[in-house]
Amino acid sequence: MFDKLGQLKDLWKLKSQMEEIKKRLDNMVIKVDSPRHLFEVTISGSQEVKEVRVDALIKNFGEAEIAEDLKAVINKAVRDSQGMAAQAMGSFGMPKA
């Protein structure tokens, strides 16, 4: 019986830690520039895109180049955001995914 109480207490602690991590990640942001500098994406640690800026030079590029640049900046932003999340989880002693 006391073992189950201990497990419940551990679950409550884990829930509190996860809520704290989520708050931190929601408030952490990074800006990522695309390879051709056509786009700048601001993304949170919880992988929510906060802002996308488009440079005026975009009109000088073709559709394929624009699509490639956009894809590159989104993928980098997501990877960087995942790295932030892994660091935040590690700071709480949680295993990195």
Secondary structure in CASP SS format (residue, H / E / C, confidence):
PFRMAT SS
TARGET T0000
AUTHOR 0000-0000-0000
METHOD secondary structure of the structure
MODEL  1
M C 1.00
F H 1.00
D H 1.00
K H 1.00
L H 1.00
G H 1.00
Q H 1.00
L H 1.00
K H 1.00
D H 1.00
L H 1.00
W H 1.00
K H 1.00
L H 1.00
K H 1.00
S H 1.00
Q H 1.00
M H 1.00
E H 1.00
E H 1.00
I H 1.00
K H 1.00
K H 1.00
R H 1.00
L H 1.00
D H 1.00
N H 1.00
M C 1.00
V E 1.00
I E 1.00
K E 1.00
V E 1.00
D E 1.00
S C 1.00
P C 1.00
R C 1.00
H C 1.00
L C 1.00
F E 1.00
E E 1.00
V E 1.00
T E 1.00
I E 1.00
S E 1.00
G C 1.00
S C 1.00
Q C 1.00
E C 1.00
V E 1.00
K E 1.00
E E 1.00
V E 1.00
R E 1.00
V E 1.00
D C 1.00
A H 1.00
L H 1.00
I H 1.00
K H 1.00
N H 1.00
F C 1.00
G C 1.00
E H 1.00
A H 1.00
E H 1.00
I H 1.00
A H 1.00
E H 1.00
D H 1.00
L H 1.00
K H 1.00
A H 1.00
V H 1.00
I H 1.00
N H 1.00
K H 1.00
A H 1.00
V H 1.00
R H 1.00
D H 1.00
S H 1.00
Q H 1.00
G H 1.00
M H 1.00
A H 1.00
A H 1.00
Q H 1.00
A H 1.00
M H 1.00
G H 1.00
S H 1.00
F C 1.00
G C 1.00
M C 1.00
P C 1.00
K C 1.00
A C 1.00
END
